[in-house]
Amino acid sequence: MPGFDRDEFWIKILEMYPLARENNYILKVNEEQVKELMDLYIEKYISEENLPHYDEEQLMRKMMTAMVSIYKLDKDAVNNYGELVELVNSVNYDGKNLYIHFAKISPAKMRRFELGKTQKQIAEKIGYSTATVRNCEGFFCDLRRQPEELVRKLANALECEIEELIL
């Protein structure tokens, strides 16, 4: 079930990312939202004939496992195999609320994934090396300390405002 944008279930999880980023990458999902997620998960992944074979706890475990398996294979990584970028690190359930611990992905990298572009494509568009783009996508890269021209070109290539790239 790979991909940040595979289907409605993954899109729903991905839509939660910006709010989680504002809350130190942890999102508390209330009972109503959990039910909505579960309904969507069942609709997408559990056939009607198999549904009676699962109890509520088993379905919750399956859904939580599916959440932590959301990833994107970024072929731009230095090695030939690419980098596996996970969206969700862990999921906990207290019987009422779901706590989703999202991975820390830089806004520049996340935006590039949303556009379906490679680092090479962005590098060519801004006139810098792929290594420069990779460095700008590093989570600990402070774009406020990078040359203004580079950041402006990066934002333009990523079709967003500069403010959206700065943590």
N, C-alpha and C positions, 0 to 999 in steps of 0.2 A: 504494500500500500504506500509506495513512495510518492513524494512530490508535495510541494507546498500548495498546489492548486489542483489537486486531483479531482475532487468532487465537492458537493455541498457540505459534507461533514468536515473535510479539511478546511474549506473556505471559512466555515463557522469558527473553527479553532484559530485560524489565521487572523480573523477579524478581531479576536480578543487580544492579540499581541500588543497593539499600541497602548491599550489601557494597562496591561500588565507591565509594560515598559515604564509607565508613570508610577507604578507601585513596586519598584525594585524587582521587576520581572516575576512577580507572584500575583496570581489572580484568584480570588475567592469567588466561586460560582455557586450561587444560591440554589435552593431546592427546585424552584421553578425553572431556572436555566439548566440544571442537571437533567430534569425531566425532558426538556426540549432537546438537549443533546442526545439523550438516550433514545428518544423517539426517532431522531434523525439517524442515529447509528443503526438502530434496528431496521429501519426502512432501507438503508443502504447495504447492510451486510448480513442480516439474519433472514433467512427465508421463512415464510409462514409455516412450512412443515417442520422446520427445525426449532422454531421458537418455543414450543412446549417442553423441549429438552433442557432448557436453561431456566434456572431460578434467577431472582433479581440480583443476587450477589455475583453469580457467574457472569451475567450480562455486564455488570459494572466492571468486573475485572477485565473482561474482553474489551470493553470500550476504553478503559484506562491504558491497556496495553497498546491499543490502536493509536492512542494519542501520543504515547512516547515513541512510536515508530514513525512519526512524521519527519521526513528528512528531505534534503535536496542534495543531489550529487553535483558538486561544483567542479566541473572538468577543468577550470582555469588554474587549479592548484599546481604547484611546481612539479609534483610527480605525475606520472602518466595515468594514474588511476583516479585522480581527482580527490577532492576533499568532501567528506560526508558532513553536511551541516544539519544538525538536528534542531528542530523548532522547540520541542518540549523536553526538558530534562527529566522531570518526574511529575507524578500525579498522586495525590493523596485524597482519600475520602473518609470523612468522619461519621458517615451514616446519614448526614444531612447536607453538608456542603462538600464541594469538590475544590481542591486547591491545586492549581496548575502552576508548576514552576517552569517558566519559559527559559530558553537559552538566551544568552546575551549576544545578539547579532547587531552589528553596527547598522545605523540607518542607511548608510551608503550601500552596503551589501544587500540589505533587505530590499531596498528600492530597485537595485539591479536585478534581483531575483524576480520581483514583481513585474519588471519590464521584459523578463526573459532574455536578457542580454548577457554576454560574456565579458570578462575583464578586458579581453583583447579588443572587443568591439568598443567598449567605453574608452580604452586607451587611445585607439585610433581616432575616435571622435574628438578627444580633447587635446591630442598631440603630445601625449606623455607616454611613458613606458607602462607596460603591464605591471611591472614591479611597483610603480608609483600608485597605480590604482589599487593593487593588493594592499599596499601600506595604508592608503587612505581608508580602506575597508576594515582595517584592523580595529578591533573593538576599543583598544586603548589609544588609538590615534585621535588626538585633539585637533580637529580641523580648524579651530580658531587660531592655531599656531602655524598653520600651513600658509603658503603664499596665497594672497587674496585671488590672484588670477587663476590659480589651480582650482581653488574651491568654487569659484564662479563657473569655470568651464565644467567642472564635475557636476555641479547642480544642473547646469544646462543640459548636459548629456544624459543625466538621470531624470530629466523632465520634472524638476521640483524646485522649490525655493531653497536657498542656502540654509535658512533656519531649520528646515526639515532634516538636514544632514548633521546638524550640530547638536550633540547630546546636552 
